[in-house]
Amino acid sequence: MSRLQQYHKKRSFAGTPEPKAGVSKGEGALTFVVQRHKASHLHYDFRLELDGVLKSWAVPKGPSMNPADKRLAMAVEDHPYSYRTFTGIIPEGNYGAGIVEIWDSGTYECLNVPDRKKGETKLRKDLKAGSLKVVLHGKKLKGEFALVKMQGADQKNAWLLIKHNDRYAVSQKYDSEALTAASSPINKALKAKKGTRTASTKPKAEQEKNKALSRHISPMLAKETDKPFDDDDWLFEIKWDGYRAIAETGGKTPLLYSRNGINFEDKYPVIFEALKAFKTPMVLDGEVTALDDKGMPDFQQLQHYAQTREGTLQYNVFDLLYYKGKSLEHLPLTERKQLLQEVLPPSDIIVYSDHVTGSGKAFFKAAADKGMEGIMAKRADSVYTEGARTADWLKIKHHLSDDAVIIGFTQPLGSRKYFGALVLGRYNDAGVLVHTGNAGTGFTEQTGRELYDKMLPLVRKTPPANVVVSAAASITWLQPSLVAQVKYTGITTGGKFRHPVFLGLREDKKPADVLQNNPIKPMKNNKPSTTQLLSPHEADQDIKANGKTVHVTHVNKVYWPNEGWTKGDVITYYNDMAPYILPYLKNRPQSLHRTPNGIKDKGFFHKDAGDNAPDWITAIELFSESANKDINYIVCNNKATLLYLANLGCIELNPWNSRVQYLDQPDYLVMDIDPSDNNTFEQVIDVALAIKEVLDTGGIPSCCKTSGASGLHVYVPLQARYDYEQVREFARIIAMLTVQMLPGITTMERSLSKRDKNKIYLDYLQNKRGQTLAAPYCTRPVPGATVSAPLLWKEVRSGLSPAQFHIGNMLQRVQQHGDLFELVLGKGFALQKALALLQKML
């Protein structure tokens, strides 16, 4: 107990509910906790389990996920291990009197030393040396952190808590207070004491404008196309020049917030008050604008509305996501808008944003003639996918304007005050921030001063990216946290804005959202094909493929009731996708999953070709352990067989991992990331990236695809060089290393009764003879008619959604990008060499 002597000396346990004792047993993963403590001052306590107790630091500003922030952390006395779960009130008169609540908690390990015992040995030495490096697995704090002791006689207990620049790091401003729930005990006490909703001691106006809601809906986003078009399958809306906003009505208090969850209640009170009149529970999507005296949107008036109150506020609503507690996101856009128009109460402030159908060119001209920013094109039957940027919605601009990250500023010249020009950047497809020009106009003395005050705290010594900028010596570099809207006259061949003019800051957008635009071509329709394979007027038909006649039946049977897609659409899809999907089916036994009545039916598995199969169907007789008998497995080597399987009701296709020539030697290793109902897809993405990190460490190539349902699949090419037993054991090692990286959300426990219901199952046992997964490019019998879609690794990031890839757009995707999965059938890797490289992680 000598380790807790100082802790005991400071406390009288007759007067405080704090735990007196509690030493850890030294089992399982090491734990950490961050407690938010309102004593004489609000601060955070960062505690790491080590040697049975909690090593503790007081962090006044709270931890940060931004590597540019070096948070002061004052070392304090060790606390009992049982203190990690302590919450409550420390009464007046006691040391640390106030309220304690848990802000974050989880497990951790020493960086590069996942073994607990070895890790504690190193941590003990590092603590003494004044430099700790750890990996945190919390709900808010994730990835690598460093605790570095400050030098100097006057810095006895002073340390710095610093986030490493890993995949979890953020570049925007990080505020721990913005991630605390308004209902927390401390916030309730502060509200009662001060009569305010603020979560800290900051003035309300300062706090609320940057405060993010703990729960919010991320809106669906649009891609960009270069010119208007006409298409009866699309509808067209005004592109409003304002702030995107989600509104939630019908509760005790409505919500109004930005795409990133920033609370708009104080910023636009007129709209907030108007929402109070909406008594029906609804979730609305729209754009907040400020109209000038001519009734035109003025972005600069909107940006400064909180200070000037100039302009007429309006909330232009164009989508209805929820109504009376029921999600409408799966419905076609036209149905959502029709209901929205019917249920939206009359208001001069909250107005329905109408549309036209088909006539995009004329609508664009009318918008341009009125001086509007542009128009939006939306596929009429598109579903709503939260947080996704898809080609189902397109923006077509009249005014050349865009967003850019402010990465620096030049020195002022002549009579100019504060700064000369803003140095701008945008992220390219590889996620690299590149210079895209300088904006030297668009500022008044007042807006220039306000912007300068916001930039000063972000000053850094080096550029935030490897950019080549002329006159770089005169540039003051900034942490890339501020997003500006600029208008311009064109784009140079080098990708820079011509004559950019500053319009204002975009507080509703994150820097990572600012991408270089690569305009795409709109999809002409939502049908899964560009061919006319089948007649819509005949239930039964014959089609030709590979010189064979395939008889298909009930082609008009609806497989997806909500979307209206039919059995004929599936057959046509596989006809058009045959060149892309057949390489992954050829010479592989198929386990047939048949759903002949569509997705409302569970369907059944059917392995045996049976007597009814045409004589031109290839089959192979193999012994099935599960069925305990010989089975004639169909082998799909050509389009005719593929269409035959589609006619059987095989919405999805499930090939073996090995070919008939090498049945015991798979062509690839598979990691099946299988989430529970309690996991988010963001967590699935984190796991996929962790697997890739393991594979990259071993020099192992890999591909990723969506399962088409709730998970992701990571494939590793093998070229049939190893047998299933070797491959399965190597997959187990990959899974084990991944669980070590993400122990809080992953598990290798196969038994459903024993498995933690909050963890993602890493199914390495898919690497077994006869096991199957949905083939790349095959459709899935789930809502949305999603497809198991191969991905570029750069697409595996926050915001990815399986719903982005479906029967209606996969053909267009492969025509644009080619086969993204071909690496899987290519050259494998040297297993022993990879194991040697992975030893440092074992």
Stockholm file with secondary structure:
# STOCKHOLM 1.0

chainA/1-842         MSRLQQYHKKRSFAGTPEPKAGVSKGEGALTFVVQRHKASHLHYDFRLELDGVLKSWAVPKGPSMNPADKRLAMAVEDHPYSYRTFTGIIPEGNYGAGIVEIWDSGTYECLNVPDRKKGETKLRKDLKAGSLKVVLHGKKLKGEFALVKMQGADQKNAWLLIKHNDRYAVSQKYDSEALTAASSPINKALKAKKGTRTASTKPKAEQEKNKALSRHISPMLAKETDKPFDDDDWLFEIKWDGYRAIAETGGKTPLLYSRNGINFEDKYPVIFEALKAFKTPMVLDGEVTALDDKGMPDFQQLQHYAQTREGTLQYNVFDLLYYKGKSLEHLPLTERKQLLQEVLPPSDIIVYSDHVTGSGKAFFKAAADKGMEGIMAKRADSVYTEGARTADWLKIKHHLSDDAVIIGFTQPLGSRKYFGALVLGRYNDAGVLVHTGNAGTGFTEQTGRELYDKMLPLVRKTPPANVVVSAAASITWLQPSLVAQVKYTGITTGGKFRHPVFLGLREDKKPADVLQNNPIKPMKNNKPSTTQLLSPHEADQDIKANGKTVHVTHVNKVYWPNEGWTKGDVITYYNDMAPYILPYLKNRPQSLHRTPNGIKDKGFFHKDAGDNAPDWITAIELFSESANKDINYIVCNNKATLLYLANLGCIELNPWNSRVQYLDQPDYLVMDIDPSDNNTFEQVIDVALAIKEVLDTGGIPSCCKTSGASGLHVYVPLQARYDYEQVREFARIIAMLTVQMLPGITTMERSLSKRDKNKIYLDYLQNKRGQTLAAPYCTRPVPGATVSAPLLWKEVRSGLSPAQFHIGNMLQRVQQHGDLFELVLGKGFALQKALALLQKML
#=GR chainA/1-842 SS CGGGHHHHHTCCTTTCCSCSCCCCCCCSSEEEEEEEEESSSEEEEEEEEETTEEEEEEETTCCCSCTTCEEEEEEEEEEEGGGGGCCEEECTTSTTCEEEEEEEEEEEEETTBCSHHHHHHHHHHHHHHTEEEEEEEESSCEEEEEEEECCSGGGTTEEEEEECSSTTCCCSCCCGGGGSCTTSHHHHHHHHHHSSCCSSSSCHHHHHTTCBCSSCCCCCEEEECSSCCCEEEEEEEECCSSEEEEEEESSSSCEEEETTCBBCTTTCHHHHHHHTTCCSCEEEEEEEEEECTTSCBCHHHHHTHHHHCCSEEEEEEEEEEEETTEECTTSCHHHHHHHHHHHSCCCSSEEECCEEEECHHHHHHHHHHTTCCEEEEEETTCCCCTTCEEEEEEEEESSCEEEEEEEEEECCCTTCCSCSCEEEEEECTTSCEEEEEEECBSCCHHHHHHHHHHHGGGEESSCSSCCCCTTGGGEEEECSCCEEEEECSEECTTSCEESCEEEEECTTSCGGGCBCCCCCCCCSCSSSCSSCCSCTTCSSEEEEETTEEEEECCTTCEEETTTTEEHHHHHHHHHHHHHHHGGGTTTCEECEEECTTCTTSCCEEECBCCTTSCTTSEEEEEEETTTTEEEEEEECCSHHHHHHHHHTTCSSCCBBSSCGGGTTSCSEEEEEEECCTTCCHHHHHHHHHHHHHHHHHTTCCCEEEECSSSCEEEEEECTTCSCHHHHHHHHHHHHHHHHHHCTTTEECCCCTTTSCTTSEEEEGGGCSTTCBCCCTTCBCSSTTCBBCCEECGGGCSTTCCGGGSBTTTHHHHHHHHCCTTGGGGSCCCCHHHHHHHHGGGC
#=GC SS_cons         CGGGHHHHHTCCTTTCCSCSCCCCCCCSSEEEEEEEEESSSEEEEEEEEETTEEEEEEETTCCCSCTTCEEEEEEEEEEEGGGGGCCEEECTTSTTCEEEEEEEEEEEEETTBCSHHHHHHHHHHHHHHTEEEEEEEESSCEEEEEEEECCSGGGTTEEEEEECSSTTCCCSCCCGGGGSCTTSHHHHHHHHHHSSCCSSSSCHHHHHTTCBCSSCCCCCEEEECSSCCCEEEEEEEECCSSEEEEEEESSSSCEEEETTCBBCTTTCHHHHHHHTTCCSCEEEEEEEEEECTTSCBCHHHHHTHHHHCCSEEEEEEEEEEEETTEECTTSCHHHHHHHHHHHSCCCSSEEECCEEEECHHHHHHHHHHTTCCEEEEEETTCCCCTTCEEEEEEEEESSCEEEEEEEEEECCCTTCCSCSCEEEEEECTTSCEEEEEEECBSCCHHHHHHHHHHHGGGEESSCSSCCCCTTGGGEEEECSCCEEEEECSEECTTSCEESCEEEEECTTSCGGGCBCCCCCCCCSCSSSCSSCCSCTTCSSEEEEETTEEEEECCTTCEEETTTTEEHHHHHHHHHHHHHHHGGGTTTCEECEEECTTCTTSCCEEECBCCTTSCTTSEEEEEEETTTTEEEEEEECCSHHHHHHHHHTTCSSCCBBSSCGGGTTSCSEEEEEEECCTTCCHHHHHHHHHHHHHHHHHTTCCCEEEECSSSCEEEEEECTTCSCHHHHHHHHHHHHHHHHHHCTTTEECCCCTTTSCTTSEEEEGGGCSTTCBCCCTTCBCSSTTCBBCCEECGGGCSTTCCGGGSBTTTHHHHHHHHCCTTGGGGSCCCCHHHHHHHHGGGC
//
